[in-house]
Amino acid sequence: MRPEDRRFMKRALRLARRALGTTSPNPAVGAVLVRGGSVVEEGYTQPPGGPHAEVVALKRAGDRARGATLYVTLEPCVHYGKTPPCVDRILEAGVSRVVCATVDPNPLMDGKGIARLLEAGVEVEVGVLEEEAKELNRAYFRYITTGKPFVTLKWAQTIDGKIATASGDSRWITGEKARKYAHSLRAEADAVVVGVGTVLRDDPQLTVRMAKGRDPLRVVLDGRLRVPRGAKVLSGGGTVVATTEEASAERRRALEETGVEVWVLPGREGKVDLEALMERLADAEKISVLIEGGREVLTSALRSGIGDRFVVFVAPKLVGEGIAPLEDLGIDRIAEAISLKVVRTKRLGEDLCLEAERCSQVS
């Protein structure tokens, strides 16, 4: 590894982050072309069907790519999908060296792109900032290896562990900076999920307004179709109401007539089976899912073993009696607790953001 490799790979990772939330089911990749210690061109993955990061950078560079080093956050593809193989374009452009953060776990790839470059005489370096690259595309890595989406559970609470007062009031627990960050999480997700209780209580839009990015698919869990037709979450398109066979066929038709998509999924006692929902979202190529609540949905997810990452905003406020973020999980002893590892802390104004993952998933 050369001294400058980490610096330029960091730049490529920053570019890749710009693409998060727009590329699914493809990974978000960044690419930087460098020659003589200076950046020639750069690019990041475009939405599905558009060019990959390497091709964007190569096209912009033209003949200037010949003899350059290409820094890319994921192994260049070698197979035909919606676009031609990136490896072919790299070879045609005359790139002399490729620095790759990590191998693509896709069975169609899994080192084949790197092998093809080496066979063609291109110098290849693999593993520069590998863990950072894997973390950035953790949703893609989970989806491509398990067929399941990467699920984030998110909530905001007071320092004494309450998501609302005893009367149910929760606006606003956190300050503006924390809420802006929460909107950036939505922008990076393919789907955001809430229960109908949250819709009835707060009437949220679930759109991205305080950050840059596109709106995720909005999913309302509503086993008996209680959601009001005038709810904000139903306006503007891009909403699915997930329900069960217990729901009224008449109410289902009424919702569908307004343009809302209704998914009938397995469930019981008026509650949608979350595992079935995750399978349906994966089938729809929604590989990154953000569950925002409320309390019943968060608890149901944990009982079902759903939740890869936990993002908890903690505000320096005390309310005493109030509503906790989770219901009973059937845990009687500390030794039985779900073990997490804090992977990141962030100060957002007066609030603190904790990001944790299940210990079994932390590498």
NUVODO-321482 format. One record per residue (C-alpha): x, y, z. Coordinates in steps of 0.25 Angstrom, whole numbers, plus 5000, padded with zeros to 4 digits. Layout:
NUVODO-321482
XYZ...
end
This chain:
NUVODO-321482
500050005000500550144996500550265006499450334998498550214997497750245010497550385007496950364993496150244998495550335008495150434997494450314990493650275002493150415004492650414989492050274992491250335004490550434994489950314987489350244999487850234998487850244983488450124978487750004984487849884981489249924976490349974986490650114987492150124982493050244980494250254970495450344969496450354957497850404962499050424953500350494958499750514972498550594967497150564965496750544950495250514952494350454961492950394962491850314970490850214966489550264959488150204962487950064956488050064941489050174941490550164941491450114952492350204960493650154952492950184938492550324943493950354946494550294934493550364925493850494930495350474930495450424915496850404911497350454924497050324930498150254923499250214933498450264945498150204958496650174961496250174975494850104977494150064989493649924984494149824975493849864960492749774954493149674943491749634939490649684931489449744938488649864935490049924931491249864924492449814933493249924939494549844938494349844923494350004923495550004933496349924923495950004911496250134918497650084921497650104936498950044941498650024956497349994963497250014978495949944984495449954998494749824998494349704990492849694986492149574993491149564981491349414976491449474962492649554967493449504979494849534974494549514959494649654956496049664963496549534956496149594943496949724945498149644950498049554938498149674929499349724936498749834944499349854958498249834969498249864983497149814992496749845006496949995008495950045018495249915016494449925029493950065026493550015012492749905018492049985028491650085018490949975010490549885021489149885016489649835002490549735009489349675017488449665006489349604996489849495006488549465013487349525004486849605016486849755018487749825028486849885039487050005047486150025060486150175063485550255075485750385083485650385098485850465110487050445119486150365128485750275117484350325113483850345098482650425103482050475116480950405123479950485115480650435102481250565098482550555091482850675083483950705083484850625091486050655083486550785077486650825063488050765060487650635065486350645056487150675044488050555046486850475047486350525034487650485028487450345033486150345025486850395013487850275014486750175016485950105005484750085014484250155027483250075036482250125046481050065053479650115051479650165066480750265062479950315050478650325059479450405070480450485062479950495048481450495042481850515028483050425029483650495017485050555016484950705019486150745028487250685020487650655005487150534999485950464993484750405001484750265005483550165003482650195015482050075021480950075031480649945039479149945041478549805043477149855043477249975034476950085044477750185036476950305033476850335018477250485021478550445028479750515024480550395021479550355010479850475002480850494991480950354987482050254991481250195003480950045006479950005016480249865021479049795027478449655030477349565025476549625037476449755030475149795024475149775009474349895007475349985014476449925006475749954993475550094998476950115001477450054988476450154980477250274986478550214980479050154993479650014991479149915001479949785004479149675011480149595019480149485030479749525044478949495056478049575066478149695056479649705056480449685043481549585044482849665043483649555037482649545026482749695024484349685023484249575013483249655004484149785005485349695001484549644989484349794986485849814986485649904999486949865005487049975016485849985025485750085036484650055047484250185054483250125064482450135072482650055084481849935080482549925067483949935073483549825083482949735072484249755064485149715075484249595079484349545065485949565065485849685055486849795057488249805052488549945057487950035068487950185067487550255080487450405082487550445097487150575101487550645114486150645120485450585131483950545131483750445142482550365139482450345124482450245113483750155111484150115097483949965099482949875105483249745112484249665105484049545114485449565120485549535135487049535137488149625132488949505126487749495117487849635111488049665097489449705096489849825088491149895085491250045083491950075070491750225069491350335078491050475073490750605080489550685073489350815079488950785094488550635090489350515089489250405078489650265081489750165070489950015074489849885067489649745072490949685077490849565068490949665056492049755060493349705053
end
